[in-house]
Structures are given as C-alpha cells and as structure tokens.
C-alpha cells in the first residue's frame, strides 16, 4: 500500500477556517430562524389575549342588554334604552370579528359561528321585547312575555357555555404558545452554546482525525482477512455437506442391502418349513419382516430429513389443487378413507418437489391418525396476507396441548410405531422444508376433536440459494372427490 501523503499544518488551518466560517453562517442562519419563530410566537400569544378580550366584551354586551331589558320592563324608564346601534348589531360586529380572528382554528371558528347565531337571536329577542313593550303590544306579565323570557334564558346559557368553551380553548392555546416561545428562546441560547462547543470540539477533532484514519485502515485490513477466512470456511462447509450427502446415500444403500437379505431369508425359511412351522413362529417371522420394512422407512426418512431445506430446485407455477389430487392418487388410500380438497386452491410460484413432500407427509399423517373405521381428511386454504395458510384436518383422536410442539421433533410419535407404521420423521421434515422457504407450521387440536395442521407458505418465492434444476416425476392421474 502506497504511503498516505502528509497533510501540511497550513492546509489543516485553511480547512479549519473554512469549516469554522461555514459553521458561523449556519449559526447565524439558525439564530435568524429562531428569532423569527420567537416573534411569531409573540404574535400568537398576543392574539390569544385579544381573542379572550373580545369574548369578555361580547359577554359584557349581552349582560348589558339583559340589564337594559329588565330595567325597562320594571320601570318603563326609557333612559335604560340605547340611543345608538342596537345590541344585536353590535354583537354581530363583535362575533364577526371574533370569527375572523379564529379562522386558523376550525373548532374555535365553528364555536364562533354558533356564538354569533345564538347571541344575535338572544339580543334580537331582547330588542323585540323592548319594542313590543314600548308599543304596548305585550302585557309585561303576559304568557307571551314569559315564553320569550324562558327562551332568552336558554339562549343566554348557550352563549355563556360557548364563551366558556372558547376561553378554555384559548387558555390552552395560550399555554402552548407561551411554552413554544419559551422553547424558541431557549433554542436560541442552545444554538449559540452548541456552536461554541462545536468550534471547540473541532480543534480536538482535528487532532484525532489522523489517529482515527490509522485505526480505520487497520480495521479494514482485519475485515478483509476475516472475509477471506469466512469464504474459506463456507467452501469447507459446502465440501463437507457434499461429502455428507454422498456418505448418506452410500450408507443408505449399504444398509438396505442386508435388510432386503433378511426379508428374503425369512420368506425362504417360512416356505421351506411349510406346515412344520407353528403359528407363533409364523407370526414372529411376519413381525421380523415388519421391523425390517420399518427400518427401511426409517433410513429413507433420515435421508429425506437430511436433504430437506438444502437442495434448491427451479421454481415454477404450481397448481396446488392439481398437486394435491396427484398426491392422494399416489398415496392410494383405501375405500373407507375420504379426502376432500377445497375448490379454492391457488396457483403459486414454488419448487414443486419440496411442496409435494410437505403435503404428502401431512396427508399421509392425517390418514394414519384418522378414525380407524372411516378416516376423513379435509384440506383447505385461507389468504393471510403475505402467506397462503394451508390446513390439513383429520378426524382422529386429537393431540393434547402439551404435545403440540413435541410432535414436530425427529423420531417423536404419540402412538406405538407398530400401530401406526410411522417413523416419527415426517412432521420434522415438513417443518424443516417450510421454514427453509420462509414459512411456518403449527397445529390446532384437543383430545377427541381431531387435529388441524397448518402450513403458512409464502406467496412470493424468495431465491436465497442457487437453483439446482431437477425434473420431478409426473404425478399419476387424479381420482379423488372434491
């Protein structure tokens, strides 16, 4: 690596001066902005006081009008009456001004409109009562006057309530605006102090720049070396996985050969002995062949589990309904079993073989654990956003809640393997495949209620490993109820 050129102290001073000037401009600009916002906050504080004053004057005007009404009705003294504009006209001018001032606040403006309406109604009612009394059209103790007085009282209460609500809101706004102004004032001080601190810190920072650059170069060199080590480990792991796959295939082949020999020998012994073989010995030979078959299934299951989630195949558009029908035809359940596939199965982009493995294991598991006299399996799907929620429900004995997670483990069965013929690997393989494709699995069940196995399969295919093309064998023709 070429040596890094030394930065001349004068050049550092120039850089420092430029940066300091730039910071000074920033501080000046921030100070102007904060000052402008502080002045705006002052305006809105004064605005709230003016609104409150206008509300108080409106209420005083209304109370003066009511005092005039009562004084004139009691004394018939015209000196109580105004000689200039009517109360309603003055109140209308005040509330119009108020409505304009609170135009920035929709709820306050709505209250101002109602206040204008109710106040003008009240004051016009006072004007009408006074006019009727002056023309002697209404008896001061008549029923009509009492009705107007009751109506006026209700309107006055409405006006008082509206004014109280508006003043309470203005008090809240005033508190907020005072707090905002205080924040702006404090911000101005903070800007100046922060700028001073930054300028001081720059001097210290320039000293540390060189040291940080040296440390960064050393860190980058170490990261490069770690990356190389990690790539080497990945290559070693891939080679180890390939060797393990080859060993698994070879071991499975070598283990199956003597097992087939045991099966053939037991059959030959049974044929050679013929009638001389008693019933107990014949049963023992049948059990021996059953154990051998189960051991072969166990070897296949272990091999399948070891490969699950590792080998990637080319994705394609899969008709899930057709795939399910082909799987059931492949499993060939007996005539007493019923498998129902919901008609709304989607088509999705996925790797056909892993998806087939998932459904085949789940359906086979449901048929094994359904009712012995008439097993019934129902396959459904629901749209859950980013996933398709596939469910496989059986009518078996169900699973207690404490075993809902245990059954997904390798070699975990809740019944005797002699009874079900299972290996305890199928559900573990399902979970491993689904989780390697970004999905999840779970079961819903309770004793005596059957079990429903769920698979949340991603709608969008995510290729996180290089695809390895593989031609899946064509499925047989469908023969299933739907």
C-alpha positions in Angstrom: 0.0 0.0 0.0 1.4 3.4 -1.0 2.2 5.8 1.9 -0.5 8.3 2.6 0.6 11.9 1.8 1.2 14.1 4.9 -1.3 17.0 5.3 0.6 20.3 5.8 -0.3 22.2 9.0 -1.2 25.3 6.9 -3.6 23.2 4.9 -5.2 22.0 8.1 -5.6 25.6 9.3 -7.3 26.6 6.0 -9.7 23.7 6.3 -10.4 24.6 9.9 -11.1 28.3 8.9 -13.4 27.2 6.1 -15.3 24.9 8.3 -15.5 27.5 11.1 -16.8 30.1 8.7 -19.4 27.6 7.4 -20.5 26.9 11.0 -20.7 30.6 11.7 -23.0 31.0 8.7 -25.1 28.1 9.9 -25.3 29.5 13.5 -26.3 33.0 12.1 -29.0 31.4 9.9 -30.3 29.3 12.8 -30.4 32.4 15.0 -32.4 34.3 12.5 -34.8 31.4 12.1 -35.2 31.1 15.8 -35.7 34.8 16.2 -38.4 34.9 13.5 -40.2 32.0 15.1 -40.0 33.7 18.5 -41.6 36.8 17.1 -44.3 34.7 15.5 -44.9 33.0 18.9 -45.2 36.5 20.5 -47.8 37.4 17.9 -49.9 34.4 18.7 -49.6 35.0 22.4 -51.0 38.5 21.9 -53.6 37.1 19.5 -54.9 34.7 22.3 -55.2 37.7 24.7 -57.1 39.7 22.1 -59.5 36.8 21.5 -60.1 36.4 25.2 -60.7 40.2 25.4 -63.2 40.1 22.6 -65.0 37.1 24.2 -65.3 39.1 27.5 -66.6 42.2 25.7 -69.2 40.1 23.9 -70.4 38.6 27.2 -70.5 42.0 28.8 -72.6 43.4 25.9 -75.0 40.5 26.3 -75.3 41.1 30.1 -75.8 44.9 29.5 -78.6 44.1 27.1 -80.3 41.8 29.6 -79.9 44.5 32.3 -81.5 47.1 29.9 -84.3 44.7 29.2 -85.1 44.0 32.9 -84.7 47.7 33.9 -87.0 48.9 31.2 -89.6 46.2 31.8 -89.7 47.0 35.6 -89.6 50.8 35.4 -90.7 51.9 31.9 -87.8 54.3 32.1 -86.6 55.0 28.6 -83.2 56.1 29.9 -82.3 52.5 30.1 -82.5 52.2 26.3 -79.6 52.8 23.9 -79.8 55.7 21.6 -77.2 54.4 19.1 -77.0 51.0 17.4 -79.0 48.0 18.7 -77.4 45.4 20.9 -77.8 42.7 18.2 -76.0 44.8 15.6 -73.1 45.5 18.0 -72.9 41.8 19.0 -72.9 40.8 15.3 -70.0 43.0 14.6 -68.0 41.6 17.6 -68.6 38.0 16.7 -67.8 38.6 13.1 -64.5 40.0 14.2 -64.1 37.0 16.5 -64.8 34.5 13.8 -62.2 36.2 11.5 -59.6 36.0 14.3 -60.0 32.3 15.0 -60.0 31.4 11.3 -56.8 29.4 11.9 -58.6 27.1 14.4 -61.5 25.1 12.9 -63.2 24.1 16.1 -63.0 27.7 17.6 -64.3 29.1 14.3 -67.3 26.6 14.5 -68.0 27.8 18.1 -67.7 31.4 17.0 -70.4 30.8 14.3 -72.7 29.2 16.8 -72.0 32.0 19.3 -72.8 34.6 16.7 -76.1 32.8 15.9 -77.2 32.3 19.5 -76.1 35.7 20.7 -77.8 37.6 17.8 -81.0 35.5 18.4 -80.9 36.4 22.1 -80.3 40.1 21.5 -82.9 40.3 18.8 -85.3 38.7 21.2 -84.5 41.5 23.8 -84.9 44.1 21.1 -88.3 42.6 20.2 -89.5 42.5 23.8 -88.4 46.2 24.3 -90.1 47.2 21.0 -93.3 45.4 22.0 -93.3 47.0 25.4 -92.8 50.4 24.0 -95.7 49.9 21.6 -97.7 48.4 24.5 -98.3 45.3 22.4 -97.4 42.9 25.1 -98.5 42.8 28.7 -95.4 42.7 30.9 -96.9 39.9 32.8 -98.5 38.1 29.9 -97.8 34.5 28.8 -96.1 35.6 25.6 -93.5 37.6 27.5 -92.8 34.7 29.9 -92.2 32.4 26.9 -89.8 34.9 25.4 -88.0 35.3 28.7 -87.6 31.5 29.1 -86.3 31.3 25.5 -84.0 34.1 26.2 -82.7 32.5 29.4 -81.8 29.3 27.4 -80.1 31.3 24.7 -78.1 33.2 27.4 -77.0 29.9 28.9 -75.9 28.6 25.5 -73.9 31.8 24.9 -72.2 31.6 28.3 -71.3 28.0 27.7 -69.9 28.7 24.2 -67.9 31.6 25.6 -66.6 29.5 28.4 -65.5 26.7 26.0 -63.8 29.2 23.7 -62.0 30.8 26.6 -60.9 27.4 27.9 -59.5 26.6 24.4 -57.8 29.9 24.1 -56.3 29.3 27.6 -54.9 26.0 26.3 -53.6 27.6 23.2 -52.1 30.4 25.2 -50.3 27.9 27.4 -49.0 26.1 24.3 -47.9 29.3 22.6 -46.1 30.6 25.7 -44.3 27.2 26.0 -43.4 27.4 22.3 -42.0 30.9 22.7 -40.0 29.7 25.7 -38.6 26.8 23.7 -37.6 29.2 20.9 -35.9 31.5 23.4 -34.1 28.5 24.9 -33.3 27.2 21.4 -31.5 30.5 20.5 -29.3 30.1 23.6 -28.7 26.4 22.8 -27.7 27.2 19.2 -25.1 29.7 20.4 -23.8 27.4 23.1 -23.8 24.4 20.7 -21.9 26.3 18.1 -19.3 27.3 20.6 -18.9 23.8 21.7 -18.6 22.6 18.1 -15.9 25.0 17.4 -14.0 23.9 20.5 -14.6 20.3 19.6 -13.2 20.8 16.1 -9.8 21.7 17.5 -9.8 18.4 19.4 -11.3 16.6 16.4 -8.6 17.6 14.0 -6.0 16.1 16.3 -7.9 12.8 16.4 -8.6 12.5 12.7 -5.2 11.1 11.9 -5.4 8.6 14.7 -8.9 7.5 13.6 -7.7 7.1 10.0 -4.9 4.8 11.1 -7.3 2.7 13.2 -9.7 2.5 10.3 -7.0 1.2 7.9 -6.1 -1.5 10.4 -9.8 -2.4 10.9 -10.4 -2.6 7.1 -7.4 -4.9 6.8 -8.7 -7.1 9.5 -12.2 -7.2 7.9 -10.7 -8.2 4.6 -8.8 -11.0 6.3 -12.0 -12.1 8.2 -13.9 -12.1 4.9 -11.3 -14.3 3.3 -11.4 -16.7 6.3 -15.2 -16.7 6.2 -15.3 -17.6 2.5 -12.8 -20.3 3.1 -15.0 -21.7 5.9 -18.0 -21.6 3.6 -16.2 -23.5 0.9 -15.1 -26.1 3.5 -18.7 -26.4 4.8 -20.1 -26.9 1.3 -17.5 -29.5 0.6 -18.3 -31.2 3.9 -22.0 -31.1 3.1 -21.4 -32.7 -0.3 -19.3 -35.4 1.4 -22.0 -36.0 4.0 -24.7 -36.3 1.3 -22.5 -38.8 -0.6 -22.0 -40.7 2.7 -25.7 -40.7 3.4 -26.6 -42.1 0.0 -23.9 -44.8 0.3 -24.8 -45.7 3.9 -28.5 -46.0 3.0 -27.7 -48.2 0.1 -25.3 -50.4 2.1 -27.8 -50.7 5.0 -30.8 -51.5 2.8 -29.0 -54.4 1.1 -28.7 -56.6 4.2 -32.2 -55.7 5.2 -33.5 -56.9 1.9 -31.5 -60.1 2.5 -33.1 -60.6 5.9 -36.6 -60.2 4.4 -35.8 -62.8 1.7 -34.3 -65.2 4.2 -37.3 -65.0 6.5 -39.5 -65.7 3.5 -37.4 -68.7 2.4 -37.4 -70.1 5.9 -41.2 -69.8 6.1 -41.5 -71.5 2.7 -39.1 -74.3 3.5 -40.7 -75.2 6.8 -44.2 -75.0 5.4 -46.7 -76.9 7.6 -44.0 -77.7 10.2 -43.9 -74.0 11.2 -46.2 -73.3 14.1 -48.4 -70.3 14.2 -46.3 -68.5 16.8 -43.1 -68.8 14.7 -45.0 -67.7 11.6 -46.2 -64.6 13.5 -42.6 -63.9 14.6 -41.4 -64.1 11.0 -44.1 -61.6 10.0 -43.1 -59.3 12.8 -39.4 -59.6 11.7 -40.3 -58.6 8.1 -42.4 -55.7 9.5 -39.5 -54.5 11.6 -37.2 -54.6 8.6 -39.7 -52.6 6.5 -40.0 -50.0 9.2 -36.2 -49.8 9.4 -36.0 -49.2 5.6 -38.7 -46.5 6.0 -36.6 -45.0 8.8 -33.5 -44.9 6.7 -35.4 -43.2 3.9 -36.9 -40.7 6.4 -33.5 -39.9 7.8 -32.1 -39.4 4.3 -35.1 -37.2 3.4 -34.8 -35.1 6.5 -31.1 -34.6 6.0 -31.8 -33.2 2.5 -34.8 -31.1 3.5 -34.3 -27.4 3.0 -30.8 -27.8 1.4 -31.2 -28.6 -2.2 -32.9 -25.9 -4.3 -34.8 -26.7 -7.5 -36.1 -24.4 -10.3 -39.4 -22.7 -9.2 -42.4 -22.9 -11.5 -46.1 -22.1 -11.3 -47.8 -24.9 -9.4 -51.5 -25.6 -9.4 -51.9 -26.6 -5.8 -55.3 -28.3 -6.3 -53.9 -30.5 -9.1 -50.8 -31.2 -7.0 -53.0 -32.4 -4.0 -55.1 -34.6 -6.2 -51.9 -36.3 -7.6 -50.6 -36.8 -4.1 -53.7 -38.5 -2.9 -53.7 -40.8 -6.0 -50.1 -41.6 -5.2 -50.9 -42.5 -1.6 -53.9 -44.6 -2.8 -56.0 -44.5 0.5 -58.3 -47.5 1.0 -62.0 -47.3 0.0 -63.1 -46.4 3.6 -61.0 -43.2 3.6 -62.3 -39.9 2.3 -60.1 -36.9 1.3 -61.8 -33.6 0.5 -59.9 -30.8 -1.2 -61.4 -27.3 -1.0 -62.2 -25.9 -4.5 -60.4 -22.6 -3.9 -56.8 -23.8 -4.0 -54.4 -21.2 -5.5 -51.6 -21.4 -8.0 -48.3 -20.2 -6.8 -44.6 -20.0 -7.9 -42.7 -22.6 -5.8 -40.4 -25.5 -6.1 -42.8 -28.4 -6.9 -40.8 -31.3 -5.2 -40.5 -29.7 -1.7 -44.1 -28.6 -1.8 -45.2 -32.1 -2.8 -43.1 -33.5 0.1 -44.8 -31.2 2.6 -48.4 -32.1 1.5 -47.6 -35.8 1.0 -46.3 -36.1 4.6 -49.2 -34.1 6.1 -51.9 -36.1 4.2 -50.2 -39.4 4.9 -50.1 -38.5 8.6 -53.7 -37.5 8.6 -54.8 -40.8 7.0 -52.7 -42.8 9.6 -54.1 -40.9 12.6 -57.8 -40.6 11.4 -60.6 -42.7 12.7 -59.8 -46.4 12.1 -63.2 -47.2 10.7 -63.6 -44.3 8.4 -60.7 -41.8 8.3 -61.7 -38.4 6.8 -59.2 -35.7 5.7 -60.2 -32.1 4.7 -57.7 -29.8 3.0 -58.4 -26.1 2.9 -56.6 -22.8 2.3 -57.0 -19.2 3.5 -55.4 -15.9 2.4 -53.5 -14.4 5.3 -51.8 -11.5 3.5 -48.2 -12.4 2.5 -48.8 -16.1 3.1 -51.2 -18.9 2.0 -52.4 -20.7 5.1 -52.9 -24.3 4.1 -54.6 -26.6 6.6 -54.9 -30.4 6.7 -57.6 -31.6 9.2 -58.3 -35.2 10.3 -61.0 -36.8 12.4 -58.7 -38.7 14.7 -58.2 -38.8 18.5 -56.6 -35.3 18.6 -53.5 -34.1 20.4 -53.2 -32.7 23.9 -51.8 -29.2 24.0 -48.7 -30.2 25.9 -47.6 -32.3 22.8 -48.3 -29.6 20.1 -44.6 -28.8 19.8 -43.2 -32.2 20.6 -44.7 -33.9 17.6 -42.6 -31.7 15.2 -39.3 -33.2 16.6 -37.4 -36.0 14.9 -38.5 -39.6 16.0 -41.4 -38.1 18.0 -44.6 -40.2 17.9 -47.5 -40.3 20.3 -48.6 -43.8 19.5 -46.7 -47.1 19.1 -44.8 -47.3 15.8 -46.2 -50.9 15.5 -49.7 -49.4 15.5 -49.2 -46.5 13.0 -46.2 -47.7 11.0 -44.7 -44.3 11.2 -41.1 -43.3 11.7 -41.5 -40.0 13.6 -39.7 -38.1 10.9 -42.5 -36.9 8.6 -43.6 -33.9 10.5 -40.0 -32.9 11.3 -39.3 -32.9 7.6 -42.4 -30.8 6.9 -41.3 -28.1 9.4 -37.7 -28.1 8.1 -38.8 -27.7 4.5 -41.4 -25.0 5.2 -39.1 -22.9 7.5 -36.2 -23.1 4.9 -38.7 -21.5 2.4 -39.6 -18.7 4.8 -42.9 -20.2 6.2 -44.2 -21.5 9.5 -46.0 -24.6 10.8 -48.3 -25.2 13.7 -51.1 -27.5 14.9 -54.5 -26.9 16.4 -56.0 -29.8 18.3 -57.5 -31.0 21.5 -58.2 -34.6 22.7 -61.1 -36.2 20.9 -61.5 -33.4 18.4 -59.1 -34.4 15.6 -56.1 -32.3 14.6 -55.6 -29.5 12.1 -52.0 -29.0 10.8 -51.3 -25.5 9.3 -48.6 -24.5 6.8 -48.1 -20.8 6.1 -46.4 -20.8 2.7 -45.0 -17.5 1.3 -46.9 -16.2 -1.7 -43.7 -14.7 -3.1 -40.9 -17.0 -4.0 -37.5 -15.9 -2.4 -34.5 -17.5 -4.0 -31.8 -17.4 -1.3 -29.8 -20.2 -2.9 -28.7 -21.0 -6.4 -31.4 -23.2 -8.0 -30.4 -26.8 -8.9 -32.7 -28.0 -11.8 -34.4 -31.2 -11.1 -37.2 -32.9 -13.2 -39.9 -34.1 -10.9 -41.6 -37.3 -11.9 -45.1 -36.8 -13.4 -47.8 -37.5 -11.0 -50.5 -40.2 -11.8 -54.0 -39.3 -12.9 -56.4 -37.9 -10.3 -59.1 -39.9 -8.7 -60.3 -38.0 -5.7 -63.6 -36.5 -4.5 -63.7 -32.7 -4.5 
